[in-house]
Amino acid sequence: MLYESLTKIYYKDEKNHYKEYQKRYNAPFAFHLNVLIKQYNNITK
């Protein structure tokens, strides 16, 4: 099976994108990193 990026799936079939995202996110071998990503360029002077 050929791996297709979620971006390509989104532009081909927007309705299928969320379903495919959920399938990949909940896959038994998916690895989720518990990392907080800080907003960039949110500096006030």
mmCIF file as gemmi writes it, N, C-alpha and C atoms, coordinates in Angstrom:
data_model
loop_
_atom_site.group_PDB
_atom_site.id
_atom_site.type_symbol
_atom_site.label_atom_id
_atom_site.label_alt_id
_atom_site.label_comp_id
_atom_site.label_asym_id
_atom_site.label_entity_id
_atom_site.label_seq_id
_atom_site.pdbx_PDB_ins_code
_atom_site.Cartn_x
_atom_site.Cartn_y
_atom_site.Cartn_z
_atom_site.occupancy
_atom_site.B_iso_or_equiv
_atom_site.pdbx_formal_charge
_atom_site.auth_seq_id
_atom_site.auth_asym_id
_atom_site.pdbx_PDB_model_num
ATOM 1 N N . MET Axp A 1 ? 0.84 -1.173 0 1 0 ? 1 A 1
ATOM 2 C CA . MET Axp A 1 ? 0 0 0 1 0 ? 1 A 1
ATOM 3 C C . MET Axp A 1 ? 0.892 1.245 0 1 0 ? 1 A 1
ATOM 4 N N . LEU Axp A 2 ? 0.583 2.173 -0.851 1 0 ? 2 A 1
ATOM 5 C CA . LEU Axp A 2 ? 1.34 3.41 -0.971 1 0 ? 2 A 1
ATOM 6 C C . LEU Axp A 2 ? 0.879 4.406 0.079 1 0 ? 2 A 1
ATOM 7 N N . TYR Axp A 3 ? 1.836 4.964 0.807 1 0 ? 3 A 1
ATOM 8 C CA . TYR Axp A 3 ? 1.513 5.958 1.834 1 0 ? 3 A 1
ATOM 9 C C . TYR Axp A 3 ? 1.266 7.301 1.157 1 0 ? 3 A 1
ATOM 10 N N . GLU Axp A 4 ? 0.149 7.908 1.482 1 0 ? 4 A 1
ATOM 11 C CA . GLU Axp A 4 ? -0.203 9.206 0.914 1 0 ? 4 A 1
ATOM 12 C C . GLU Axp A 4 ? -0.331 10.21 2.053 1 0 ? 4 A 1
ATOM 13 N N . SER Axp A 5 ? 0.257 11.393 1.877 1 0 ? 5 A 1
ATOM 14 C CA . SER Axp A 5 ? 0.223 12.383 2.948 1 0 ? 5 A 1
ATOM 15 C C . SER Axp A 5 ? -1.202 12.872 3.182 1 0 ? 5 A 1
ATOM 16 N N . LEU Axp A 6 ? -1.452 13.329 4.402 1 0 ? 6 A 1
ATOM 17 C CA . LEU Axp A 6 ? -2.785 13.838 4.74 1 0 ? 6 A 1
ATOM 18 C C . LEU Axp A 6 ? -3.12 15.092 3.945 1 0 ? 6 A 1
ATOM 19 N N . THR Axp A 7 ? -2.122 15.871 3.597 1 0 ? 7 A 1
ATOM 20 C CA . THR Axp A 7 ? -2.349 17.07 2.787 1 0 ? 7 A 1
ATOM 21 C C . THR Axp A 7 ? -2.91 16.697 1.42 1 0 ? 7 A 1
ATOM 22 N N . LYS Axp A 8 ? -2.328 15.696 0.8 1 0 ? 8 A 1
ATOM 23 C CA . LYS Axp A 8 ? -2.818 15.255 -0.507 1 0 ? 8 A 1
ATOM 24 C C . LYS Axp A 8 ? -4.237 14.7 -0.4 1 0 ? 8 A 1
ATOM 25 N N . ILE Axp A 9 ? -4.489 13.951 0.654 1 0 ? 9 A 1
ATOM 26 C CA . ILE Axp A 9 ? -5.829 13.401 0.856 1 0 ? 9 A 1
ATOM 27 C C . ILE Axp A 9 ? -6.833 14.522 1.044 1 0 ? 9 A 1
ATOM 28 N N . TYR Axp A 10 ? -6.444 15.56 1.797 1 0 ? 10 A 1
ATOM 29 C CA . TYR Axp A 10 ? -7.333 16.696 2.05 1 0 ? 10 A 1
ATOM 30 C C . TYR Axp A 10 ? -7.754 17.366 0.748 1 0 ? 10 A 1
ATOM 31 N N . TYR Axp A 11 ? -6.793 17.586 -0.142 1 0 ? 11 A 1
ATOM 32 C CA . TYR Axp A 11 ? -7.123 18.274 -1.391 1 0 ? 11 A 1
ATOM 33 C C . TYR Axp A 11 ? -7.844 17.382 -2.402 1 0 ? 11 A 1
ATOM 34 N N . LYS Axp A 12 ? -7.666 16.078 -2.282 1 0 ? 12 A 1
ATOM 35 C CA . LYS Axp A 12 ? -8.392 15.16 -3.162 1 0 ? 12 A 1
ATOM 36 C C . LYS Axp A 12 ? -9.831 14.975 -2.707 1 0 ? 12 A 1
ATOM 37 N N . ASP Axp A 13 ? -9.991 14.708 -1.408 1 0 ? 13 A 1
ATOM 38 C CA . ASP Axp A 13 ? -11.307 14.389 -0.864 1 0 ? 13 A 1
ATOM 39 C C . ASP Axp A 13 ? -11.379 14.898 0.572 1 0 ? 13 A 1
ATOM 40 N N . GLU Axp A 14 ? -11.902 16.092 0.733 1 0 ? 14 A 1
ATOM 41 C CA . GLU Axp A 14 ? -11.916 16.751 2.044 1 0 ? 14 A 1
ATOM 42 C C . GLU Axp A 14 ? -12.698 15.952 3.086 1 0 ? 14 A 1
ATOM 43 N N . LYS Axp A 15 ? -13.741 15.284 2.681 1 0 ? 15 A 1
ATOM 44 C CA . LYS Axp A 15 ? -14.561 14.512 3.622 1 0 ? 15 A 1
ATOM 45 C C . LYS Axp A 15 ? -13.815 13.284 4.145 1 0 ? 15 A 1
ATOM 46 N N . ASN Axp A 16 ? -12.97 12.713 3.33 1 0 ? 16 A 1
ATOM 47 C CA . ASN Axp A 16 ? -12.211 11.522 3.718 1 0 ? 16 A 1
ATOM 48 C C . ASN Axp A 16 ? -11.01 11.887 4.591 1 0 ? 16 A 1
ATOM 49 N N . HIS Axp A 17 ? -10.593 13.133 4.573 1 0 ? 17 A 1
ATOM 50 C CA . HIS Axp A 17 ? -9.415 13.572 5.31 1 0 ? 17 A 1
ATOM 51 C C . HIS Axp A 17 ? -9.539 13.308 6.807 1 0 ? 17 A 1
ATOM 52 N N . TYR Axp A 18 ? -10.642 13.719 7.414 1 0 ? 18 A 1
ATOM 53 C CA . TYR Axp A 18 ? -10.808 13.552 8.863 1 0 ? 18 A 1
ATOM 54 C C . TYR Axp A 18 ? -10.848 12.074 9.243 1 0 ? 18 A 1
ATOM 55 N N . LYS Axp A 19 ? -11.512 11.27 8.433 1 0 ? 19 A 1
ATOM 56 C CA . LYS Axp A 19 ? -11.593 9.836 8.7 1 0 ? 19 A 1
ATOM 57 C C . LYS Axp A 19 ? -10.2 9.197 8.639 1 0 ? 19 A 1
ATOM 58 N N . GLU Axp A 20 ? -9.415 9.574 7.657 1 0 ? 20 A 1
ATOM 59 C CA . GLU Axp A 20 ? -8.061 9.043 7.519 1 0 ? 20 A 1
ATOM 60 C C . GLU Axp A 20 ? -7.163 9.538 8.656 1 0 ? 20 A 1
ATOM 61 N N . TYR Axp A 21 ? -7.337 10.791 9.047 1 0 ? 21 A 1
ATOM 62 C CA . TYR Axp A 21 ? -6.57 11.346 10.167 1 0 ? 21 A 1
ATOM 63 C C . TYR Axp A 21 ? -6.851 10.554 11.448 1 0 ? 21 A 1
ATOM 64 N N . GLN Axp A 22 ? -8.126 10.306 11.739 1 0 ? 22 A 1
ATOM 65 C CA . GLN Axp A 22 ? -8.496 9.55 12.933 1 0 ? 22 A 1
ATOM 66 C C . GLN Axp A 22 ? -7.942 8.128 12.88 1 0 ? 22 A 1
ATOM 67 N N . LYS Axp A 23 ? -7.971 7.526 11.717 1 0 ? 23 A 1
ATOM 68 C CA . LYS Axp A 23 ? -7.457 6.167 11.553 1 0 ? 23 A 1
ATOM 69 C C . LYS Axp A 23 ? -5.96 6.124 11.866 1 0 ? 23 A 1
ATOM 70 N N . ARG Axp A 24 ? -5.217 7.096 11.364 1 0 ? 24 A 1
ATOM 71 C CA . ARG Axp A 24 ? -3.773 7.126 11.613 1 0 ? 24 A 1
ATOM 72 C C . ARG Axp A 24 ? -3.467 7.509 13.057 1 0 ? 24 A 1
ATOM 73 N N . TYR Axp A 25 ? -4.212 8.429 13.615 1 0 ? 25 A 1
ATOM 74 C CA . TYR Axp A 25 ? -3.971 8.881 14.991 1 0 ? 25 A 1
ATOM 75 C C . TYR Axp A 25 ? -4.235 7.767 15.99 1 0 ? 25 A 1
ATOM 76 N N . ASN Axp A 26 ? -5.251 6.962 15.747 1 0 ? 26 A 1
ATOM 77 C CA . ASN Axp A 26 ? -5.632 5.889 16.66 1 0 ? 26 A 1
ATOM 78 C C . ASN Axp A 26 ? -5.042 4.531 16.293 1 0 ? 26 A 1
ATOM 79 N N . ALA Axp A 27 ? -4.107 4.505 15.368 1 0 ? 27 A 1
ATOM 80 C CA . ALA Axp A 27 ? -3.479 3.251 14.965 1 0 ? 27 A 1
ATOM 81 C C . ALA Axp A 27 ? -2.705 2.658 16.145 1 0 ? 27 A 1
ATOM 82 N N . PRO Axp A 28 ? -2.654 1.341 16.26 1 0 ? 28 A 1
ATOM 83 C CA . PRO Axp A 28 ? -1.999 0.726 17.418 1 0 ? 28 A 1
ATOM 84 C C . PRO Axp A 28 ? -0.511 1.056 17.532 1 0 ? 28 A 1
ATOM 85 N N . PHE Axp A 29 ? 0.156 1.342 16.43 1 0 ? 29 A 1
ATOM 86 C CA . PHE Axp A 29 ? 1.584 1.628 16.475 1 0 ? 29 A 1
ATOM 87 C C . PHE Axp A 29 ? 1.898 3.117 16.337 1 0 ? 29 A 1
ATOM 88 N N . ALA Axp A 30 ? 0.885 3.969 16.435 1 0 ? 30 A 1
ATOM 89 C CA . ALA Axp A 30 ? 1.116 5.413 16.384 1 0 ? 30 A 1
ATOM 90 C C . ALA Axp A 30 ? 1.793 5.838 17.682 1 0 ? 30 A 1
ATOM 91 N N . PHE Axp A 31 ? 2.769 6.711 17.571 1 0 ? 31 A 1
ATOM 92 C CA . PHE Axp A 31 ? 3.515 7.186 18.728 1 0 ? 31 A 1
ATOM 93 C C . PHE Axp A 31 ? 3.207 8.656 18.927 1 0 ? 31 A 1
ATOM 94 N N . HIS Axp A 32 ? 2.687 9.017 20.083 1 0 ? 32 A 1
ATOM 95 C CA . HIS Axp A 32 ? 2.313 10.395 20.387 1 0 ? 32 A 1
ATOM 96 C C . HIS Axp A 32 ? 3.314 10.975 21.376 1 0 ? 32 A 1
ATOM 97 N N . LEU Axp A 33 ? 3.862 12.128 21.033 1 0 ? 33 A 1
ATOM 98 C CA . LEU Axp A 33 ? 4.816 12.802 21.908 1 0 ? 33 A 1
ATOM 99 C C . LEU Axp A 33 ? 4.069 13.778 22.806 1 0 ? 33 A 1
ATOM 100 N N . ASN Axp A 34 ? 4.339 13.716 24.083 1 0 ? 34 A 1
ATOM 101 C CA . ASN Axp A 34 ? 3.715 14.608 25.038 1 0 ? 34 A 1
ATOM 102 C C . ASN Axp A 34 ? 4.616 15.838 25.197 1 0 ? 34 A 1
ATOM 103 N N . VAL Axp A 35 ? 4.577 16.722 24.191 1 0 ? 35 A 1
ATOM 104 C CA . VAL Axp A 35 ? 5.444 17.888 24.167 1 0 ? 35 A 1
ATOM 105 C C . VAL Axp A 35 ? 4.59 19.136 23.992 1 0 ? 35 A 1
ATOM 106 N N . LEU Axp A 36 ? 4.867 20.131 24.818 1 0 ? 36 A 1
ATOM 107 C CA . LEU Axp A 36 ? 4.185 21.408 24.696 1 0 ? 36 A 1
ATOM 108 C C . LEU Axp A 36 ? 4.935 22.252 23.674 1 0 ? 36 A 1
ATOM 109 N N . ILE Axp A 37 ? 4.234 22.754 22.678 1 0 ? 37 A 1
ATOM 110 C CA . ILE Axp A 37 ? 4.85 23.596 21.654 1 0 ? 37 A 1
ATOM 111 C C . ILE Axp A 37 ? 4.446 25.028 21.932 1 0 ? 37 A 1
ATOM 112 N N . LYS Axp A 38 ? 5.447 25.859 22.199 1 0 ? 38 A 1
ATOM 113 C CA . LYS Axp A 38 ? 5.213 27.252 22.532 1 0 ? 38 A 1
ATOM 114 C C . LYS Axp A 38 ? 4.968 28.057 21.263 1 0 ? 38 A 1
ATOM 115 N N . GLN Axp A 39 ? 4.043 29.004 21.327 1 0 ? 39 A 1
ATOM 116 C CA . GLN Axp A 39 ? 3.739 29.844 20.172 1 0 ? 39 A 1
ATOM 117 C C . GLN Axp A 39 ? 4.966 30.68 19.822 1 0 ? 39 A 1
ATOM 118 N N . TYR Axp A 40 ? 5.264 30.755 18.551 1 0 ? 40 A 1
ATOM 119 C CA . TYR Axp A 40 ? 6.406 31.508 18.052 1 0 ? 40 A 1
ATOM 120 C C . TYR Axp A 40 ? 5.953 32.9 17.625 1 0 ? 40 A 1
ATOM 121 N N . ASN Axp A 41 ? 6.776 33.891 17.808 1 0 ? 41 A 1
ATOM 122 C CA . ASN Axp A 41 ? 6.503 35.28 17.434 1 0 ? 41 A 1
ATOM 123 C C . ASN Axp A 41 ? 5.314 35.862 18.211 1 0 ? 41 A 1
ATOM 124 N N . ASN Axp A 42 ? 5.179 35.474 19.429 1 0 ? 42 A 1
ATOM 125 C CA . ASN Axp A 42 ? 4.105 36.014 20.263 1 0 ? 42 A 1
ATOM 126 C C . ASN Axp A 42 ? 4.726 36.896 21.359 1 0 ? 42 A 1
ATOM 127 N N . ILE Axp A 43 ? 5.659 37.72 20.939 1 0 ? 43 A 1
ATOM 128 C CA . ILE Axp A 43 ? 6.394 38.562 21.882 1 0 ? 43 A 1
ATOM 129 C C . ILE Axp A 43 ? 5.825 39.975 21.82 1 0 ? 43 A 1
ATOM 130 N N . THR Axp A 44 ? 5.439 40.51 22.957 1 0 ? 44 A 1
ATOM 131 C CA . THR Axp A 44 ? 4.965 41.884 23.007 1 0 ? 44 A 1
ATOM 132 C C . THR Axp A 44 ? 6.039 42.747 23.624 1 0 ? 44 A 1
ATOM 133 N N . LYS Axp A 45 ? 6.2 43.929 23.097 1 0 ? 45 A 1
ATOM 134 C CA . LYS Axp A 45 ? 7.238 44.836 23.592 1 0 ? 45 A 1
ATOM 135 C C . LYS Axp A 45 ? 6.654 45.885 24.489 1 0 ? 45 A 1
